[in-house]
Amino acid sequence: MDEFVAIVRLPNGLTQRVTIQSDDSGKARAMLEAQYGPGCVLTLDRPNRW
């Protein structure tokens, strides 16, 4: 599993940085949209690894 960092828009209009573990970015986006609502994912990145 990989770790992804996303910025999501909350139902109240604010944004929040969240971290999620998933096999790929598509699944990560789907999980976030299931939790926060469709179209909520503003950015989705894999953090740099050293």
N, C-alpha and C positions, 0 to 999 in steps of 0.2 A: 504494500500500500504506500501511496505517496501522500504528502501533506500539501495542502493548498491554502492560500490566504486569499480571502475575498473581502470586498467592500459590498455590503448589502444595504438596500434602502428598507427601513423599518416601516410598518404601517402608519406610524405617526409622522413620517416624512424625514426623520433624522437618518443618518447613516451610521453603520457600525462595522468595525473590522472583525472578522471571524476567521477561525482556523478550522479546517475540516480534513479528515483523512478519507481517501477514496482511491480506487484503482486508476481512474482517469478523470480528466477535467469534465467530461460530459456527465458522468455520474455525480461528481461533486456539485455541478450546477443544478442537476435535477433534485438532489437532496436538499440543497439550499432553497430552491423554489418551492419544494413541498413544505418546508418549514416556515419560510417568510413570505411566500406568495409569488405568483408568476411575474417575471420581469424584474425581480428585486435585485438580481446580481449585477452590480455596476462594473466590477473588475474581478478577475479570477486569475491568480498567478501562482506559480510554483516558486517558493522561496529559494534563494541561492544556497547551495550546499558547499561547504568548505572541504 
